[in-house]
Amino acid sequence: MLQTDSEFTKTRWICTVIGLGFYLVDIVTDVGLAVKYFLVGNLVWAGLTLLFVVVGSAATQVFSYTWYRDDTRNPLVNPGGDKLISGMNRGRLIGLHVLQMGIFTRYYHLLKAGYMAVWFKSPGTAEFSREVHLVLFGRATDLSMLKLFETFLESVPQLLFQMYILLGHGHKSTIQCICMVGSFINIAWAIVDYRRCLRRSLPQVREMPSGLPTFVYLLYKLLTITAHILSLSLFLVLSPYSTLGMAVVWLAGTLWAHWVRTDFCTSKGLERLYRIIVGVVLIFTFFNVKGQDTRWQMAVYYVLFAFVNLSGPLLLVLVRPEVNAAEYFWPVTLLIFGGTVLGLAYLLLYYTVYHPRGRSLQADEVDGHMGQEREPDTMLRMRNFLQL
């Protein structure tokens, strides 16, 4: 019997459409802001604004194409072995991803198949319906991972950079505000969507409950990330060379991912790229790259995180006391302190009260022994992927 929580519902389909809308707004406003900077002669700002868009898009295209390629080699996804995925051969896939259309292609196929499944349900057997919904969730989880890559390579750095321009140079415009709001919404949506897809796709963990637990988790992530972005923006106002400190954190995160031997990708080259992205994400938030018990690592991370957040305003007022007169300083400082304290409080609340514990009730978990049926590539990716 098909379980209700295993269905790709109409609500999930509508949420996918909304997610696509947020993604488009985020990209379009960023490009529009870069053009505005270029037209007024701020070439460095224009170049960096556009650079974040290009880097985020290029990285996601690489992973998207690789996953399509892996799917053609998976007999569970491509039983015919005809080297076609969703009617596309290798040449067409390469072309679409070179044109930066990989994510949009995935959205198109997911929404098309999902529409047929949820609005025009087939009269097939329960087992057939279950397989259809599993395929849909597989496509949704691939998209959620790609969106998370894009979020921490583009939306989060973009928000930090625009905050630096706003606070450090007093430059503000309508499209800049829209860009920052778009990045913020995209961050919130991508984090929650990824978290729910992750727990839904891993048979060994319980699904993340909706409602209050999801809301508490969202507040924990948004408050801590926002406070950290504001603090880092003050460090940049203090000195642009603060980027060297962020580079050190990135390098440490990348080396940690190498040290724990992440096994997310099917090739060594792509695994190195993945570990580089891990380092970027660790600048802004903690996550578990191996699915192991990391409570002590998380505790150390957030102690250092709180220290950095509280140091930003303090160093700025000591080194540049004239900022006391700036209209932004005290509101931003209060937001940093409040966001840090409340964010960590919501973290404790979530992991002590609302975090799903224990193993799921499913009995068909694949443990990786020889002779068992191979998992779909999406499940392997999710099993080995970071856990925010």
N, C-alpha and C positions, 0 to 999 in steps of 0.2 A: 504494500500500500504506500503510495507517495505521501511522505510527510509534509505537512504544511510548511514547516520551516526549511524545507528543501526546495520549495517552489520558487521559480523566478516569477515574481508577482507583477501585477500592473503597477503597483507602487514602486517596485524596483526599476521597472522600465521607465517610469516618469522621472525617477531620481537620476537615471542615466542621462536623460534628455537635459535635466537641470544642470548636471555636472558638465555636460558638453557646452552648455551656455556659459557657465562660469569660466570654463577654459578659454572659450573664444573671446569673452570680454577681457580677460586678463592679457591675452596675447595682443589683441587689437589696441587696447589702451597703452600697452608698453611700447608698441611700434609707433603709435601716434605721438606719444611723449618724446620718443627719440627724434622723430621728425621735427617736432616743435623746438627742441633744443638745437637741432641743426640749423633751423631757419633763423634763430636769434643769435647764432654764432657760438653757442656753447658746444664746441665740437667734441671735447673730452667727455662731457656728460652724455652727449648723444651716442658716442661710440660705446661707452660702458653700459648705458641703458640697453642698447641693441645687442651688445655682447652677451648679456645674461640670457636674452631670448634665444640667441643662436646656440649658445652652449647647451642650454636646457633642451632645446628641440633636437639638436644633433645627437646628444647622448641617448635620448629616448628612441630616436630612429634606429640607432645601432642595436639596442636591445630588442626593439620590436621586430626588426628584420630577422635577428638571430633566433628569436622564439618562433617566428613563422617557419624558418628553415628547420628548426628542431622538430616542429610539428609534422613536417612532411616525412620525417624519418621515424615517427612514432606510429606503430601499427594500430594502436588504439584510437588515435586521432585520424590517421590516414590509412585505413585497412586495405584500400585498393593499391596503395603504393604507386599512384599515378603522378606523384610529385606536384599535385595541385592542392592548394589550401583555399577554400572559399572561392574556387573557380579561378585562382590566380597562379600562374607559373612563376618560375624564379625571375625571369626577366622583368615581368610586370611588377613583382614585389620590389625588386631593386629600384626600378624607376620611381615607384610611388614613394619609397623611403628617401631616395635622393632628393625628391621634390618636397620633402618634409611632410608628407601626407600619410605617414604610417599610422599615427594615432587616429586621424579622421577615418581612415579605412577601417580600423578596428571598431570605431564607434558605429560606422555605417552597417557593418555586418552584424554587430551585436544588436542594434536597434531593429534591424530588419528581421532577424531570426526571432528576437524577443517579441516583436509585435505579432508575428504569426503564432507564437506559442501561447501568449497570454490572452490575445483577443480572438483567436481562431483555433481553439484547442482541438487537437486531432482526436478521433475516436479510438486511438490505439490502446494498447494494454498499459497497465500501471508501470510495468518495467520499461516500456518504450518511453513513456512520459518522464520517468525518472532519468533516463539517459539523456533526453533532450534538455532537461533542466540542468543536469550536471555539465553538459557542454556549454550552456549559457553562462553558468556560474564560472566555468573555466575562462571564458572570454572576458567576463566582468573582472575577475581577479587579475588577469593580465593587464587590463586597462588600469586598474587601481594601482598596480605596482609602477606602471609607466608614469601615471599622474603623480605618484609620490616622488619619483626621480625628478620630474619636471618641477615640482613644487620646491624642492630643496636646492635645485640648481638654478632656478629662475625666479620664482615668486618670492622666496625668503631673502635671497641676496638683493633682489630688486627693491623690496620694502626697506631693507637696511640702507641701501644707497640713496633712496629718495628721502629717507629720514635724515641722513647726513646732509643732503643738499638743503633740506628745509631748515634744519637746526643750525648748521654751520655757516650757511650762506644767506639765509633769510629769503630764499627764492621759493615762491609758491604760486601755483596756478590751478585752475579748475581741473584741467586734464591730469595734472600731477596728483591731485587729491583723489580723482576717480581711479587712477592707476594704483594708488596705495590701497584704497578700499577694495579694488578688484583683487589685488594680491592677497590681502588679508582674508577675504571670503574664500579664495581659491585654496589657501593654506588650510583653513578650517574644514572645508569640504573634503579635501584630499586626505587629511589625516583620519577623519572619522570614517570615510568610505573605505579607506585601506584597512583600517583596524577591523571593521565589521566583515569585510571580504576575507581577511586573513583568518579570523576565527571561524568563519563559516566554511572555509575551504580545507581546514586542517582537521582530520577525523579524530586526532588524539586530544583535542582541547574542546571545551564547551564554547558554544556560540556566545558572543557578546550580547547581553540583553539590551533591548531598546529602551527608550524612555529615560528615566532618571540616571541609570548607570552610564549611558552614552553621553548624556548632558554633563555629568560630573567629569567624565574623561575628557570631553571637549574643553571644558573650562580649565582643567589641569594643563592641557597642552597649549591652549591659546594664551593663557596668562603667563606661563613660564617662557614660552617662545617670544611673546610680545615684550615682556620685561627685558629679556636678554637682547633683543634687537635694539630696544631703546638704550640700554646700557652700552652696547657696542657702538651705537651711533654717537654717544657722548665721547667714547674713546677716540673715535675718528675726528670729532670736533677738536679734541685735545691735540691730536696729531694724526695726520694721515698714515704715519709710520706704524700706527696701531695695527694696520693690516699684517705686519710681520708677526705680531702675537697671534692673530687668527691663523696665519700660515703654520705656526708652530703647533697649534691645536689640531689643525687639519692633518699635519704630518703625523702627530701622535695617534690620531684616530685611524689613519691609513695603516700605520705600522701595527696597531692593535688588531685590526681586521686581518692583517697578514699573519700575525702571531697566533691568533686563534684558528687560523686555516679555514676561512669561510669556503664553502663549496657550493656557491650559488649558480655558477655558470658552467657550461660544457667545454669551455676552452680556457687555457691559461691566460691568454691575452685579454679576453673579456672579463675574467675574474679579477685581473689587475685593475681594469676600469671600474668594476664594481667596488673594489676596495677603496679606490680614490673617491668615489661617491659617498661611501661610508664615512670617510674622513670629513667630507663637507657637511653631512647631516649631523655629525657629532659636534660640530661647532655650535649648533643651535639647540639640540635636544638629545636625550639619551635613548638608545634602543639596544635591544638584545640581538646580536647578529647570529647567534647559534642556537637560540631557543633553550638555553640552559638557565639554571638558577643564578641570577646576577644581582641579587638584592644588595650585596656589599659594594659591587661596582657602581650600581645606581646610587647608593648612599654617598660614596666618595664623589661621584660626578656632580651631584646636586649640592653638596657642601662647597665644592669649588665653584659651581655655577652661582650660588648665592654670594660667595665672596667676590666674584667678578662683578656681579650686578651692583653690589653695594659700593664697590671700589670706584665705579665709573663716575658717579656724581661727586664723590669725595675728592678724587684726584683732580677733577675739573675745577672745583671751587678752590682747591689749594694752589694749583699751578696757575690758574687764570681766574683770580678772584673777581674780575670784572663781569663774569657771567652771572653773578648774583643779581645784576640789574636786568639781565635778559628776561623777557616776558615768558620764554618757554622753560627756563631752568627749573623752577620749583614745581610747576605742573608735571613735567617729565620725571623729575625726581620722585614725586609722590606716586606716579604711575609705576615706576620701577620698583619702589619699596612695596607698594600695595600688590602689584602683580606677582612679585617674588614670594611674598608671604602667603597670599591667597592661593597662588598656583601650587606651592608646596603643600599647603593644607588640603587642597583638593586631590593632590597626588596621594597623600596618606589616606584620605577618605576613600578614594577609589580602590586602592590596593588592600585596604583592611576590611572594607564593607562590600563593595560592588564587583570586585574582580572575579570573573568566573574561575572556579577551582575544580580540580579533579579531571578525570578522563571522561570523554563523551560516552554515551551509551551504545554507540555503534560497535558492532562486533567484527567488522570487516576491515580493520586497520591493517595496512601493509607494513610489515616491519623490516622489509628489505632483504629477507633471506633468499637464497638461491632457490629457484624452482617455483616461486610465486609469481603471479601475474604482475607485470610491470605497471607502475603508476603512470597516469597521464603526466605529461611534462609540466602542466600547470601546477599539479599537486606537488611535484618534486620541487618546483621553484618556490612555492609557498612554504613547504616544509623547511627549506634551507634559507628562507629569506629573513630579513630583519623583523623583529617584533617590537614595534614602538611602545 
